[in-house]
């Protein structure tokens, strides 16, 4: 995962309600949940939920499928795993560059 994609994902997940939505969808598994169920579980007004879902879809953290009149949300496990892998890819490998000697004012 490139740094720009990771930043978009982190920005979307940086809101507590959006993080709650993603955690709920991860608990639900690959089959996801209808939007109405998400609203009921988290007690989020419909318009607010729509705004949060738009942000999560835009960042590629979740995806939505229409099933007749039902809009179902699914976690994008590939994207979430890519973000986690990117964050930990170089864990404990050491730092080779010298730290900057410039003092912050």
VOVEX-609912 format. One record per residue (C-alpha): residue in one letter; x, y, z. Coordinates in nm, 3 decimals, padded with zeros to 5 digits. Layout:
N
<atom r="A" xx="X" yy="Y" zz="Z"/>
...
//
This chain:
105
<atom r="X" xx="00.000" yy="00.000" zz="00.000"/>
<atom r="X" xx="00.135" yy="00.342" zz="-00.090"/>
<atom r="X" xx="00.155" yy="00.622" zz="00.165"/>
<atom r="X" xx="-00.125" yy="00.831" zz="00.006"/>
<atom r="X" xx="-00.372" yy="00.542" zz="00.016"/>
<atom r="X" xx="-00.274" yy="00.468" zz="00.375"/>
<atom r="X" xx="-00.325" yy="00.833" zz="00.468"/>
<atom r="X" xx="-00.676" yy="00.833" zz="00.315"/>
<atom r="X" xx="-00.764" yy="00.518" zz="00.509"/>
<atom r="X" xx="-00.626" yy="00.657" zz="00.834"/>
<atom r="X" xx="-00.813" yy="00.985" zz="00.781"/>
<atom r="X" xx="-01.140" yy="00.798" zz="00.732"/>
<atom r="X" xx="-01.075" yy="00.581" zz="01.037"/>
<atom r="X" xx="-00.974" yy="00.883" zz="01.244"/>
<atom r="X" xx="-01.335" yy="00.959" zz="01.333"/>
<atom r="X" xx="-01.476" yy="00.763" zz="01.627"/>
<atom r="X" xx="-01.814" yy="00.694" zz="01.461"/>
<atom r="X" xx="-01.650" yy="00.576" zz="01.139"/>
<atom r="X" xx="-01.418" yy="00.353" zz="01.338"/>
<atom r="X" xx="-01.721" yy="00.209" zz="01.519"/>
<atom r="X" xx="-01.884" yy="00.138" zz="01.184"/>
<atom r="X" xx="-01.577" yy="-00.045" zz="01.053"/>
<atom r="X" xx="-01.537" yy="-00.245" zz="01.375"/>
<atom r="X" xx="-01.904" yy="-00.348" zz="01.357"/>
<atom r="X" xx="-01.863" yy="-00.455" zz="00.993"/>
<atom r="X" xx="-01.547" yy="-00.650" zz="01.076"/>
<atom r="X" xx="-01.742" yy="-00.832" zz="01.351"/>
<atom r="X" xx="-02.018" yy="-00.909" zz="01.098"/>
<atom r="X" xx="-01.764" yy="-01.065" zz="00.862"/>
<atom r="X" xx="-01.746" yy="-01.072" zz="00.483"/>
<atom r="X" xx="-02.126" yy="-01.079" zz="00.441"/>
<atom r="X" xx="-02.145" yy="-00.732" zz="00.596"/>
<atom r="X" xx="-02.462" yy="-00.561" zz="00.715"/>
<atom r="X" xx="-02.746" yy="-00.364" zz="00.562"/>
<atom r="X" xx="-02.726" yy="00.010" zz="00.627"/>
<atom r="X" xx="-03.042" yy="-00.006" zz="00.839"/>
<atom r="X" xx="-02.882" yy="-00.264" zz="01.070"/>
<atom r="X" xx="-02.572" yy="-00.049" zz="01.111"/>
<atom r="X" xx="-02.793" yy="00.248" zz="01.201"/>
<atom r="X" xx="-02.983" yy="00.043" zz="01.460"/>
<atom r="X" xx="-02.672" yy="-00.114" zz="01.616"/>
<atom r="X" xx="-02.490" yy="00.217" zz="01.652"/>
<atom r="X" xx="-02.794" yy="00.443" zz="01.696"/>
<atom r="X" xx="-02.674" yy="00.689" zz="01.432"/>
<atom r="X" xx="-02.922" yy="00.914" zz="01.248"/>
<atom r="X" xx="-02.962" yy="00.814" zz="00.883"/>
<atom r="X" xx="-02.818" yy="01.133" zz="00.735"/>
<atom r="X" xx="-02.516" yy="01.120" zz="00.964"/>
<atom r="X" xx="-02.459" yy="00.753" zz="00.884"/>
<atom r="X" xx="-02.477" yy="00.827" zz="00.510"/>
<atom r="X" xx="-02.207" yy="01.091" zz="00.549"/>
<atom r="X" xx="-01.979" yy="00.851" zz="00.738"/>
<atom r="X" xx="-02.038" yy="00.568" zz="00.491"/>
<atom r="X" xx="-01.952" yy="00.798" zz="00.201"/>
<atom r="X" xx="-01.618" yy="00.878" zz="00.365"/>
<atom r="X" xx="-01.541" yy="00.511" zz="00.430"/>
<atom r="X" xx="-01.635" yy="00.405" zz="00.076"/>
<atom r="X" xx="-01.427" yy="00.692" zz="-00.068"/>
<atom r="X" xx="-01.124" yy="00.576" zz="00.128"/>
<atom r="X" xx="-01.178" yy="00.217" zz="00.013"/>
<atom r="X" xx="-01.221" yy="00.088" zz="00.368"/>
<atom r="X" xx="-01.569" yy="-00.051" zz="00.299"/>
<atom r="X" xx="-01.769" yy="-00.131" zz="-00.011"/>
<atom r="X" xx="-02.141" yy="-00.128" zz="-00.074"/>
<atom r="X" xx="-02.362" yy="-00.359" zz="-00.279"/>
<atom r="X" xx="-02.726" yy="-00.304" zz="-00.365"/>
<atom r="X" xx="-02.952" yy="-00.604" zz="-00.309"/>
<atom r="X" xx="-03.289" yy="-00.489" zz="-00.440"/>
<atom r="X" xx="-03.393" yy="-00.214" zz="-00.200"/>
<atom r="X" xx="-03.124" yy="-00.301" zz="00.056"/>
<atom r="X" xx="-02.783" yy="-00.136" zz="00.056"/>
<atom r="X" xx="-02.535" yy="-00.373" zz="00.220"/>
<atom r="X" xx="-02.196" yy="-00.261" zz="00.350"/>
<atom r="X" xx="-01.894" yy="-00.491" zz="00.363"/>
<atom r="X" xx="-01.553" yy="-00.432" zz="00.515"/>
<atom r="X" xx="-01.276" yy="-00.433" zz="00.255"/>
<atom r="X" xx="-01.050" yy="-00.682" zz="00.428"/>
<atom r="X" xx="-00.781" yy="-00.651" zz="00.159"/>
<atom r="X" xx="-00.758" yy="-00.276" zz="00.217"/>
<atom r="X" xx="-00.764" yy="-00.310" zz="00.597"/>
<atom r="X" xx="-00.501" yy="-00.586" zz="00.591"/>
<atom r="X" xx="-00.291" yy="-00.377" zz="00.353"/>
<atom r="X" xx="-00.302" yy="-00.086" zz="00.595"/>
<atom r="X" xx="-00.204" yy="-00.303" zz="00.892"/>
<atom r="X" xx="00.074" yy="-00.469" zz="00.691"/>
<atom r="X" xx="00.208" yy="-00.133" zz="00.578"/>
<atom r="X" xx="00.212" yy="-00.003" zz="00.935"/>
<atom r="X" xx="00.407" yy="-00.302" zz="01.063"/>
<atom r="X" xx="00.614" yy="-00.395" zz="00.756"/>
<atom r="X" xx="00.937" yy="-00.256" zz="00.894"/>
<atom r="X" xx="00.874" yy="-00.316" zz="01.261"/>
<atom r="X" xx="01.194" yy="-00.352" zz="01.458"/>
<atom r="X" xx="01.423" yy="-00.339" zz="01.150"/>
<atom r="X" xx="01.621" yy="-00.048" zz="01.289"/>
<atom r="X" xx="01.676" yy="00.304" zz="01.168"/>
<atom r="X" xx="01.974" yy="00.369" zz="00.942"/>
<atom r="X" xx="01.939" yy="00.742" zz="00.882"/>
<atom r="X" xx="02.085" yy="00.992" zz="01.127"/>
<atom r="X" xx="01.825" yy="01.203" zz="01.306"/>
<atom r="X" xx="01.798" yy="01.566" zz="01.204"/>
<atom r="X" xx="02.014" yy="01.800" zz="01.412"/>
<atom r="X" xx="01.784" yy="02.098" zz="01.348"/>
<atom r="X" xx="01.613" yy="02.219" zz="01.664"/>
<atom r="X" xx="01.238" yy="02.288" zz="01.653"/>
<atom r="X" xx="01.160" yy="02.643" zz="01.761"/>
//
